[in-house]
Structure formats: structure tokens, C-alpha cells
């Protein structure tokens, strides 16, 4: 009976609407009963609509009987969908949305894991189905359903994302893990669309969603916080009107304890401002024999809508993490062929594992102790001023800053590090040393034999350096956002100016003062320092000076190596070695302090500035066909090491972008393609001897095509895409670096693949998320300017950063 009455009532409403001249009008106001200027009002499923004027009023004429609902949208407010009713005095209230203030759940949005309309990916409020850019969104509902406790675990839900290594805190701003996307490494480096130092242990209660934008995206985001395969943006929760909050406690295995609070309160009786504070404390041990993490996090934020044209937002984040360095094991880079050639003279045949099972690592071994740790505090600020200039134009001014530190001992383990000792071998065949060969050969040969023995099976060299560094970033951005018509063509436009200043001050210590004191080296260098004492016939002064210079060169070369204190097998057992006579499995901070007190501090200051201008326009050629054109011009001023003007340079880079979307079925099924470019300005590398490497920027070009769907009333979102990325001047690790991660440039890397993501809500209460990705990455041109050779051992290989 109730359904019949509703149907009859609806019939009379529609009939009355037609009788009133097929029009609808009214006023749109906010929660403070202030009119809202420039609200977009459309009849659902069509492009027919209007915008509110300066009094918040609107009118739509020529309503047909097929027009059932109105869709009202405005930046910073929740989109509202209402039934068309027969009145000319309609009053509609819009409530502030997730982007600025209010967090309100729309009952019709049952698909909680689906992609959402975002104002960050394109710096415009675009629906996913009309955006030529591919992105994956991890929503707060998904995080809550999985009881996620950290950012790294949350990113497991993003399509095509795989973790490369854990957060180490080894350098300022590296408080997050590294991830592979589309064949290239990236980190979460954007907060609310702006560069910021994020942290893996950021409490999920602070996260509204995580957006993983795919492919090079320099047109809108430049080179400051993007990667060649994509970027990761963390969207935070904002204050809302009223008082509320929550407190939660989570406990889990391996000593996991987390307590968090989310409190929201008004700071005045009426109309705001509103304050929201998120805070948490996390402690966590490890499944391994050593390892821990302790993180304190607090993030107050304030939003204040001064009037219906001006909105102010302030955000602050402070986090401090103290943690052991997660176990980092670098496998042997030399390969079977090179190792065989190296060890054959000693009658040894190396066995190089080709997979994890053959390596036979004990996963419960950490190779460290809880006395060795890093401390990493970070502090971010953001100020956002949104001002409605007119019905069509909005100004957005943003200032963001980030500060981060890294202090403590950083540790990593390299299989094959003992090959560094093999650099003594050329001394035996040096014609300049032929006269003293009978003396040095009995000293050097046992050292080479011992080194060869360590190389014949996996032997991880445990390496330490001491970190003391801080970094500061400042970012000022001015955007002008428009939604207007040029003739009959709708344009959604964003233009902006961007200034970024980055500086870093490091006082790191890296060296090996103990290696030359071990028995073999002490005997060898003792001879070179006083050769006459070991030779029965007199030497002329020139020969003595030449031999002493050779000894000094050998000593300086080996003292410049990173400090290593032990060789360990894959099971974590210490291998006896004359090069590490005091080796133990669990070292202490006191032991390392005794060593590094004699290692000189390398005090280095670097800085750079970027000045940029960009535009992007989404043009509706027809209601179904959308074209996106964008371009960015970056002027990069690299000061590098402030003490060395030789590494200064400037670079002007142009980054175009074009994309097209055709909605075969409006709002339900679209095909798209895009051409995107990106680049990364590589920071100069300052070597131990003070020399500086200046790399060319890495430059990327991507072509992509695919389909996006929004079917069955948003119950099924499906996206499929194919991409092809070419990158020039990519940096990678030199395979000839025995004990270091020395960087060289590679001419060309090609990465291509497919991605599929599906989010489904087949019936109320059940949400399904599924994804598949396949990536094929290859070094197609291994010429290197810095290595001064064609690095043939890398040609045709998959880059180490590409992930699975």
C-alpha cells in the first residue's frame, strides 16, 4: 500500500512540474545558511544544467519527464543528489566534504573500495571515468576493514604496487619504505597533493585515502616528489562541524601495541573554526631475533570557512621514530662467470645461488642487535587558502614545509664484499714492484686465498656508517582553477606557479680505520713504510719514496672503504676471518662508537631551487569526448655542494601531456589514452674524496591506453590499461662496486605492462577488491657516461628497482 501511495504521489509531482512550465529553481546554502556561489547543478545523466549566482540562486528550464534527479557539486563540499520536485523556491543545503571539512557518508555509496572523485590527481574535481590519468585509491573504509596499522601495509591494496624494502630512516625524508610501480622505485612523498615527508607508521585514523597515480606525472607535480612510474599521495582527514572523536587500541603478534585518538571540536560557538587532532603511539618488535620500532605521531589540523567565498586550512604533522635497521641483504652482483674467473687461479669454484631457496637464508636472523638503531623525527606544515573569485574561478594558495632528521647507525649486508680484498692482486704483477715481489708475494697471497675462500660461498659483509643529517623543503604554490564555457565547449582549467626550495646538511661518517690494522695489512703496509728494513741491499732515495707512496696509496684506498665488522653466512653464523678478527654476531653501539670516533666527519651542505609554471585544461569537445592538454616548464637551479661551485648547474625542462577519454556509455563505460612525460633531477653525489658527480636528469615518456567502467549503479568498477614507458639517463648501482652502492647512469630503460583493477559490491555488506599487474622492464641501452663504458653485464637485464 505504501508503495502505491508513493507512486501516485510521484506521478502528481511530475505532472505538476510539467504544468509549471518545465523548470526548477531555488537557492543553495551552506550549513550556516550562507548562499554558495558557483555550485554546479546538473540533471543526472546529462550535461544540462547551470551554476548558482552570487546570491546562491539557480534556475533550470526545459525539464522533461525523463529528468529524475539533480546533481549538485562544489569544491570542498559533498556532492548531493536529490529528486526533482515541482517548486520554484527550493532550498538546498550543501555540507562541507572530505576535501576541506565535513566527513559525511552518502548512503548510496555502497561500493566502499571503489575509486573516488578526487581534486588532487588532476588538481581538478574529476570523476575517474572522465580522467585520462590512471590511479588507484585505497579508501579509509578498506583500511578500517583490514585493521591496518601502518602506511606500508595499506599500500598492499594498490594495483601494481610491490614493496622493495622497508623504511630505514637512513636519510632525512626516508621514513617510508620504497615501492615499485610500473618498473620504477617510488616513495609516498605527497601529503594532500603537496611534497611532504611521510612516515610508514602514520596512524591510519589520519588517512582519508591513499592515491597512487600511475606513470610519469611531471606536468602537474614536477620533479620534486614524483617517480618515473608513479607517485603516492596521502590524503588526510580534515576537521568537520561539531564535536566527536574516537580512541582505539590495537594489539598483535611480535609485541605490536598501538593506541590512537581522533578528536574533533569547534573552537567557537558558531561557524568555526574547527580543530581536529589525530595522535598515536606504536611499539612493535620483530619476528626476527632482533628488531624494534617505536613511533609517536601527532597531527593537529584547523579549518575555518570565513565566509562562502574564503576558506582557510592549516595542517601540522610531527612524528618521531626510533627503530633498528631492517635486515638489508644485497645478493652477489658479480655473477657466476666473473666469480669463476676470479677464483679459478686459487683452485676454487664458486656456487652462486640463483634464487632464495638456493641461498637458504634463515629468515629469523636479523644480522643486527637492538643496540643499533636510527632516530628519525619529521615535521610537516601546510597552509591552504581557497578563495572563490567568481562563479567560474577559484584561487588556491598553498604553502608547505617539511623538516626531517636522521641520526644513528645505518647497516646493510653485501654478499661478495670480500672481492674488495682481491684488489691487492695486481700488486703481484706490477712491473714497478718486481724487485720487491719476493717480499710482498708471501704477504699478499694468503690474503687473496682467504678472500677467495669467502667468495666461494655466500658471505655477507656487514657494513655500517654513521648518519647525522637533516633536510628542509619549502613549497609555495598558486593555482587558478576554472570551470567555464568557451562558446559551447566546457573547459575545466588549472594553471599554476610553483616554487620549491630544498636543502640538506649532512655530517655523516663513512670509513674503515680498522682494516689496515689487521695482521696481513699491517705486515704489508709496514714493509712499504720502511722497505729498507726488509731488503738486505741498499735502496736509492727515489725507490724508497716510490715504495712509501705506494703503501700510502694502498692504506688510503682501504681506509676509505665502508666499515665492516663481520662476514656472516646465510644462516647468520659468523665466519672466521683475519680481516674481522673481533667479529661477533650481535655488536653494540659502544663498539661502533669506539670505531667511528676515529672516522672524520664529512660536513656537506647542498641545496637546490625549482621555479615552475604549468597549465592543464580538460575540454569537452562533445558531452562524450574529453581531451586533456597540459604542459609544464621547470627551471632547476642546482647549487649542489655549497663548498664546491663546480657542481652548480641550471636546467630548463619542458613536460607536455595529452589525454583523451570517450564515454561510449555516459558515466558507465569509457575508453582512454594518454601521452605523459616526467623527469627527475638527480641530486649530486659527493664521493669520499670530495669529488662530485653531476648526473643528467632522468627523463620518461609514457604511452597508455585502456578502458574504465562504472556499471550496475556503481556496483562494479573495472579498469584495464596497457602502458609503455621509456626512460633515459636512469641511475643504478655499479655492478663493479664491491662494498658500496656506487651510482652510475644507464642510457635507456624500457618498461611496459598491463594493469587490471576491479572493485565490486554485488550486494549490501559485501565489498570485493581484486587486481592484477604484469610488468616487463629491461635495460635496452647500457652505455654509461660515468662508468665510461658499455655496462654489458646489465644489458638486457631487469633493473633491480623494477620489483616482481
C-alpha positions, 0 to 999 in steps of 0.5 A, a space after each residue: 500500500 505504501 508503495 502505491 501511495 508513493 507512486 501516485 504521489 510521484 506521478 502528481 509531482 511530475 505532472 505538476 512540474 510539467 504544468 509549471 512550465 518545465 523548470 526548477 529553481 531555488 537557492 543553495 546554502 551552506 550549513 550556516 545558511 550562507 548562499 554558495 556561489 558557483 555550485 554546479 547543478 546538473 540533471 543526472 545523466 546529462 550535461 544540462 544544467 547551470 551554476 548558482 549566482 552570487 546570491 546562491 540562486 539557480 534556475 533550470 528550464 526545459 525539464 522533461 519527464 525523463 529528468 529524475 534527479 539533480 546533481 549538485 557539486 562544489 569544491 570542498 563540499 559533498 556532492 548531493 543528489 536529490 529528486 526533482 520536485 515541482 517548486 520554484 523556491 527550493 532550498 538546498 543545503 550543501 555540507 562541507 566534504 572530505 576535501 576541506 571539512 565535513 566527513 559525511 557518508 552518502 548512503 548510496 555509496 555502497 561500493 566502499 573500495 571503489 575509486 573516488 572523485 578526487 581534486 588532487 590527481 588532476 588538481 581538478 574535481 574529476 570523476 575517474 571515468 572522465 580522467 585520462 590519468 590512471 590511479 588507484 585509491 585505497 579508501 579509509 573504509 578498506 583500511 578500517 576493514 583490514 585493521 591496518 596499522 601502518 602506511 606500508 601495509 595499506 599500500 598492499 591494496 594498490 594495483 601494481 604496487 610491490 614493496 622493495 624494502 622497508 623504511 630505514 630512516 637512513 636519510 632525512 625524508 626516508 621514513 617510508 619504505 620504497 615501492 615499485 610501480 610500473 618498473 620504477 622505485 617510488 616513495 609516498 612523498 605527497 601529503 594532500 597533493 603537496 611534497 611532504 615527508 611521510 612516515 610508514 607508521 602514520 596512524 591510519 585514523 589520519 588517512 582519508 585515502 591513499 592515491 597512487 597515480 600511475 606513470 610519469 606525472 611531471 606536468 602537474 607535480 614536477 620533479 620534486 616528489 614524483 617517480 618515473 612510474 608513479 607517485 603516492 599521495 596521502 590524503 588526510 582527514 580534515 576537521 568537520 562541524 561539531 564535536 566527536 572523536 574516537 580512541 582505539 587500541 590495537 594489539 598483535 603478534 611480535 609485541 605490536 601495541 598501538 593506541 590512537 585518538 581522533 578528536 574533533 571540536 569547534 573552537 567557537 560557538 558558531 561557524 568555526 573554526 574547527 580543530 581536529 587532532 589525530 595522535 598515536 603511539 606504536 611499539 612493535 618488535 620483530 619476528 626476527 631475533 632482533 628488531 624494534 620500532 617505536 613511533 609517536 605521531 601527532 597531527 593537529 589540523 584547523 579549518 575555518 570557512 570565513 565566509 562562502 567565498 574564503 576558506 582557510 586550512 592549516 595542517 601540522 604533522 610531527 612524528 618521531 621514530 626510533 627503530 633498528 635497521 631492517 635486515 638489508 641483504 644485497 645478493 652477489 652482483 658479480 655473477 657466476 662467470 666473473 666469480 669463476 674467473 676470479 677464483 679459478 687461479 686459487 683452485 676454487 669454484 664458486 656456487 652462486 645461488 640463483 634464487 632464495 631457496 638456493 641461498 637458504 637464508 634463515 629468515 629469523 636472523 636479523 644480522 643486527 642487535 637492538 643496540 643499533 638503531 636510527 632516530 628519525 623525527 619529521 615535521 610537516 606544515 601546510 597552509 591552504 587558502 581557497 578563495 572563490 573569485 567568481 562563479 567560474 574561478 577559484 584561487 588556491 594558495 598553498 604553502 608547505 614545509 617539511 623538516 626531517 632528521 636522521 641520526 644513528 647507525 645505518 647497516 646493510 649486508 653485501 654478499 661478495 664484499 670480500 672481492 674488495 680484498 682481491 684488489 691487492 692482486 695486481 700488486 703481484 704483477 706490477 712491473 714497478 714492484 718486481 724487485 720487491 715481489 719476493 717480499 710482498 708475494 708471501 704477504 699478499 697471497 694468503 690474503 687473496 686465498 682467504 678472500 677467495 675462500 669467502 667468495 666461494 660461498 655466500 658471505 655477507 659483509 656487514 657494513 655500517 656508517 654513521 648518519 647525522 643529517 637533516 633536510 628542509 623543503 619549502 613549497 609555495 604554490 598558486 593555482 587558478 582553477 576554472 570551470 567555464 564555457 568557451 562558446 559551447 565547449 566546457 573547459 575545466 582549467 588549472 594553471 599554476 606557479 610553483 616554487 620549491 626550495 630544498 636543502 640538506 646538511 649532512 655530517 655523516 661518517 663513512 670509513 674503515 680505520 680498522 682494516 689496515 690494522 689487521 695482521 696481513 695489512 699491517 705486515 704489508 703496509 709496514 714493509 712499504 713504510 720502511 722497505 729498507 728494513 726488509 731488503 738486505 741491499 741498499 735502496 736509492 732515495 727515489 725507490 724508497 719514496 716510490 715504495 712509501 707512496 705506494 703503501 700510502 696509496 694502498 692504506 688510503 684506498 682501504 681506509 676509505 672503504 665502508 666499515 665492516 665488522 663481520 662476514 656472516 653466512 646465510 644462516 647468520 653464523 659468523 665466519 672466521 676471518 683475519 680481516 674481522 678478527 673481533 667479529 661477533 654476531 650481535 655488536 653494540 653501539 659502544 663498539 661502533 662508537 669506539 670505531 667511528 670516533 676515529 672516522 672524520 666527519 664529512 660536513 656537506 651542505 647542498 641545496 637546490 631551487 625549482 621555479 615552475 609554471 604549468 597549465 592543464 585544461 580538460 575540454 569537452 569537445 562533445 558531452 562524450 569526448 574529453 581531451 586533456 592538454 597540459 604542459 609544464 616548464 621547470 627551471 632547476 637551479 642546482 647549487 649542489 655542494 655549497 663548498 664546491 661551485 663546480 657542481 652548480 648547474 641550471 636546467 630548463 625542462 619542458 613536460 607536455 601531456 595529452 589525454 583523451 577519454 570517450 564515454 561510449 556509455 555516459 558515466 558507465 563505460 569509457 575508453 582512454 589514452 594518454 601521452 605523459 612525460 616526467 623527469 627527475 633531477 638527480 641530486 649530486 653525489 659527493 664521493 669520499 674524496 670530495 669529488 662530485 658527480 653531476 648526473 643528467 636528469 632522468 627523463 620518461 615518456 609514457 604511452 597508455 591506453 585502456 578502458 574504465 567502467 562504472 556499471 550496475 549503479 556503481 556496483 562494479 568498477 573495472 579498469 584495464 590499461 596497457 602502458 609503455 614507458 621509456 626512460 633515459 639517463 636512469 641511475 643504478 648501482 655499479 655492478 663493479 662496486 664491491 662494498 658500496 652502492 656506487 651510482 652510475 647512469 644507464 642510457 635507456 630503460 624500457 618498461 611496459 605492462 598491463 594493469 587490471 583493477 576491479 572493485 565490486 559490491 554485488 550486494 549490501 555488506 559485501 565489498 570485493 577488491 581484486 587486481 592484477 599487474 604484469 610488468 616487463 622492464 629491461 635495460 635496452 641501452 647500457 652505455 654509461 657516461 660515468 662508468 665510461 663504458 658499455 655496462 654489458 653485464 646489465 644489458 638486457 637485464 631487469 633493473 633491480 628497482 623494477 620489483 616482481 
